[in-house]
């Protein structure tokens, strides 16, 4: 197929392109200079001219808890505009298949874990990333509405758990948890610091999938597209505490200092663990262990900074 990958220059997009299954398709990977997804007219015009058979919508304005707290309106507006523009331009151009990437942030803060797809919109969202979550929910609902009212359209949403891996952002000001941990522990080792600070008590739990596994899962979903439900989680089915992630990163990097905890800092939801029943019933599971994934991510970090 001729497949448009939005956000091809980001971590998700780059891992999708690097996967062996990408060779089976004609990939369209425009840069933001070639295709500004925040512009509705430009997005519609590009879609009419290029006529993809399928869209994998990975583009987004993303960041960790610090970035989300600092600019909630930016996370809401930019992600909602991109989602709306891509989906409606695809509909107008007659694109029959869209695989839209949602987020585990879409789940209510108090939802019972593991998180099931039918729990979306059943409760209050986590305030620290509410803007981002609202934008992702809106885009997912738009996909669902269009598919329900038009039998020629097959627009699905996949909700990945937290991701990390090659091509990640490591600056703690803008990065997600795990790459920020790698950066902090690396700095502690190279600068001979004896302590690293953890926000909160470190008992909050998170589910992080290695980005190469995520790419493998998404290409599997492309092959199984007709069997996909309207909305489906993509995850590990197990999680780790924040303290566990710091300890594993320290082991991989070779830093032997101590951790301190700043209990005044925000930590977000206490747990975000996805139910992966629908995913496993389709026949896919991730392969990379946490230690293997952190080791490969850390090596990528070293290669990209030297």
C-alpha positions in Angstrom: 0.0 0.0 0.0 0.9 3.7 -0.3 1.0 4.7 3.4 1.3 8.2 4.8 3.2 8.2 8.2 2.6 11.5 9.9 5.3 12.4 12.5 7.8 10.3 10.5 10.7 12.3 12.1 9.6 11.5 15.6 10.5 8.4 17.7 7.4 6.4 16.7 7.8 7.3 13.0 11.5 6.5 12.8 11.0 3.1 14.5 8.2 2.3 12.1 10.3 3.2 9.1 13.3 1.2 10.4 11.2 -2.0 10.8 11.6 -4.7 8.1 7.8 -4.6 7.3 8.2 -1.0 6.1 9.9 -2.4 3.0 6.6 -4.0 1.9 4.9 -0.6 1.3 5.4 2.7 -0.4 5.9 5.0 2.5 5.1 8.7 2.3 7.0 10.5 5.0 6.8 14.3 4.5 8.6 16.6 6.9 6.7 19.4 8.7 8.1 21.8 6.2 6.6 19.8 3.4 3.3 19.1 5.2 2.3 21.4 8.1 -0.4 19.4 9.8 -1.5 22.4 11.8 -2.7 24.0 8.6 -6.1 22.6 7.5 -5.8 23.9 3.9 -2.3 22.6 3.4 -3.2 19.2 4.8 -6.3 18.8 2.6 -4.3 19.9 -0.5 -1.4 17.5 0.2 -3.9 14.6 0.7 -5.7 15.3 -2.5 -2.4 15.4 -4.5 -0.8 12.3 -3.0 -3.9 10.0 -2.4 -2.5 7.5 0.2 -4.2 4.2 0.6 -3.7 4.4 4.4 -2.6 6.8 7.0 -0.8 5.9 10.2 -1.2 9.1 12.3 1.8 9.3 14.7 2.4 13.0 14.7 1.9 14.9 17.9 3.0 17.6 20.3 4.4 15.4 23.0 6.4 15.7 26.3 6.7 14.6 29.9 4.9 15.7 33.0 6.9 19.0 33.3 6.1 20.0 29.7 2.4 19.2 30.0 2.0 21.2 33.2 3.8 24.1 31.7 1.7 24.4 28.6 -1.6 22.5 28.8 -3.3 24.8 26.2 -0.5 24.1 23.7 -0.8 20.3 24.1 -4.6 20.6 23.7 -4.7 22.9 20.7 -1.8 21.5 18.7 -2.8 17.9 19.1 -6.5 18.5 18.5 -5.7 20.5 15.3 -3.4 17.9 13.9 -5.8 15.1 14.6 -8.8 16.9 13.1 -6.9 18.1 10.0 -5.4 14.6 9.2 -8.7 12.7 9.8 -10.9 15.1 7.9 -8.4 15.5 5.0 -8.2 11.8 4.8 -12.0 11.5 4.6 -12.2 14.2 1.9 -9.5 12.5 -0.2 -11.2 9.1 0.1 -8.6 7.4 2.3 -10.3 4.2 3.4 -8.0 3.2 6.2 -6.6 5.2 9.1 -4.6 3.8 12.0 -4.7 6.6 14.6 -2.4 6.5 17.6 -4.0 7.4 20.9 -2.5 7.3 24.4 -3.0 5.7 27.7 -3.4 9.3 29.0 -7.0 9.0 27.6 -8.1 6.9 30.5 -9.7 8.4 33.7 -7.4 9.0 36.5 -9.4 6.8 38.9 -10.1 4.0 36.5 -9.5 0.5 37.8 -6.3 -1.2 36.4 -5.7 -2.9 34.1 -7.3 -0.3 31.9 -9.9 -1.6 29.4 -10.9 0.2 26.2 -14.5 0.6 27.3 -13.4 2.8 30.3 -12.6 5.8 28.1 -14.8 8.8 29.0 -16.1 7.1 32.2 -14.4 9.5 34.6 -12.2 12.6 35.3 -8.9 12.8 33.5 -5.5 13.1 35.2 -5.0 16.9 35.6 -1.2 16.9 34.8 -1.8 15.9 31.2 -5.5 16.7 30.7 -5.0 18.9 27.6 -3.1 16.2 25.7 -5.6 13.6 26.8 -8.6 15.6 25.6 -7.1 16.1 22.2 -6.4 12.4 21.8 -9.9 11.5 22.9 -11.4 13.9 20.4 -9.4 12.5 17.5 -10.3 8.9 18.5 -14.0 9.8 18.7 -13.8 11.5 15.3 -12.4 8.3 13.8 -15.2 6.3 15.4 -18.0 8.7 14.3 -16.8 8.7 10.7 -16.4 4.9 10.5 -19.9 4.4 12.0 -21.6 6.8 9.6 -19.7 5.8 6.4 -19.3 2.1 5.5 -16.4 3.0 3.1 -14.2 4.3 5.9 -12.3 2.1 8.4 -10.7 4.4 10.9 -9.2 2.6 14.0 -7.4 3.9 17.1 -4.5 2.1 18.9 -3.6 3.2 22.4 0.0 2.4 23.1 1.3 2.4 26.7 4.3 4.7 27.5 7.1 4.3 25.0 10.9 4.7 25.1 13.8 3.7 22.8 15.9 4.7 19.9 15.3 8.3 18.6 13.8 9.3 21.9 14.2 12.8 23.5 16.5 12.8 26.6 16.2 16.3 27.9 14.3 16.1 31.2 12.5 19.3 30.5 10.7 17.8 27.5 11.2 14.1 27.7 9.1 11.3 29.1 10.0 9.5 32.2 12.4 6.7 31.1 14.7 8.8 28.7 14.8 11.4 31.4 15.9 8.8 33.9 18.6 7.6 31.5 19.9 11.2 31.1 19.8 11.9 34.9 21.7 8.7 35.8 24.2 9.1 33.0 24.9 12.7 34.2 25.3 11.4 37.8 27.9 8.8 36.6 29.9 11.2 34.3 29.8 14.0 36.9 30.6 11.7 39.8 27.4 12.6 41.7 26.5 10.4 44.6 22.8 11.0 44.5 19.9 11.2 42.0 16.6 12.7 42.9 13.3 11.0 42.2 10.0 12.9 42.1 7.6 11.5 44.6 8.2 8.4 46.6 8.8 6.3 43.5 6.0 3.8 44.1 3.8 5.0 41.2 3.8 2.4 38.5 4.1 2.8 34.8 4.1 0.5 31.7 6.9 1.3 29.2 7.3 -0.5 25.9 10.4 -0.5 23.8 9.7 1.5 20.6 11.0 -1.2 18.3 8.4 -3.6 19.8 5.8 -0.9 19.4 6.7 -0.7 15.7 6.5 -4.4 15.3 3.0 -4.3 16.9 1.8 -1.5 14.7 2.9 -3.3 11.5 1.2 -6.4 12.8 -2.0 -4.4 13.2 -1.6 -3.1 9.7 -1.6 -6.7 8.4 -4.5 -7.6 10.6 -6.4 -4.3 10.0 -9.8 -5.7 9.1 -9.8 -7.7 12.4 -9.0 -4.7 14.6 -11.7 -3.4 16.9 -12.6 0.3 16.9 -10.2 0.9 19.7 -7.4 -1.3 21.0 -4.6 -1.1 23.6 -1.1 -1.9 22.7 1.1 -2.7 25.7 3.1 -5.2 27.8 0.4 -6.3 30.2 2.7 -5.7 33.2 4.3 -2.6 34.8 7.1 -1.5 37.1 7.5 1.1 39.8 9.3 4.4 39.2 12.0 3.1 41.7 12.4 0.0 39.6 13.1 2.0 36.4 15.7 4.1 38.2 17.3 1.0 39.6 17.4 -0.8 36.3 18.9 2.3 34.5 21.5 2.5 37.2 22.4 -1.1 36.7 22.7 -0.8 32.9 24.6 2.5 33.0 26.9 1.3 35.9 26.2 4.0 38.5 26.2 2.9 42.1 25.0 6.0 44.0 21.9 6.6 46.1 18.4 7.8 45.3 16.6 10.5 47.1 12.9 11.4 46.9 11.2 14.8 46.6 7.7 14.3 48.0 6.7 17.8 47.0 6.8 17.1 43.3 3.8 15.9 41.2 3.8 12.3 40.1 0.6 11.9 38.0 -1.6 8.8 38.2 -0.6 6.1 40.7 -0.8 3.4 38.0 -1.4 3.2 34.3 -1.5 -0.5 33.2 -3.2 -1.5 30.0 -5.4 -4.5 29.6 -3.9 -6.3 26.5 -6.6 -9.0 26.1 -7.7 -7.7 22.6 -4.1 -7.5 21.5 -3.1 -11.0 22.6 -6.3 -12.5 21.1 -5.1 -11.1 17.8 -1.8 -12.9 18.3 0.8 -10.3 19.1 3.1 -9.8 22.2 6.2 -7.7 22.7 9.6 -9.4 23.0 12.1 -7.0 24.6 12.8 -7.1 28.3 13.2 -3.8 30.3 16.9 -4.3 30.8 17.5 -5.1 27.1 15.5 -2.1 26.1 17.2 0.3 28.4 20.6 -1.1 27.3 19.8 -0.5 23.6 18.3 3.0 24.3 21.4 4.0 26.4 23.7 2.8 23.6 21.7 4.9 21.1 22.0 7.9 23.5 25.8 7.4 23.7 26.1 7.1 19.9 24.0 10.2 19.3 25.8 12.4 21.7 29.4 11.6 20.7 
